[in-house]
Amino acid sequence: MPAIVGAFKVNAVGTSSIVHVGDCITISPYSEVKTFAGAGSFNTGDGLNIYNQNSVTNAYDNDVVDQPIVGNA
């Protein structure tokens, strides 16, 4: 179904970001990243009390490819 889009402003686009307006069949990434973080790393808010006494981040990954990006243009 066609989209009718009025004027819009893009303030910033990251290096591996996608700006999509209207119809599309496929959006393919050009890069990949894997993030390892310990317990309580991404908590946000006011007045947090986080108790992680024995926190271990396991960064072992036995598979070679998580998301193949070969052939994306």
CORMO-V852698 format. One record per run of one state. SS is the DSSP state (H for helix, E for strand, C for the rest). FROM is the first residue (numbers start at 1). TO is the last residue. If there is no record, write none. Layout:
SS/FROM/TO, SS/FROM/TO
This chain:
C/1/73
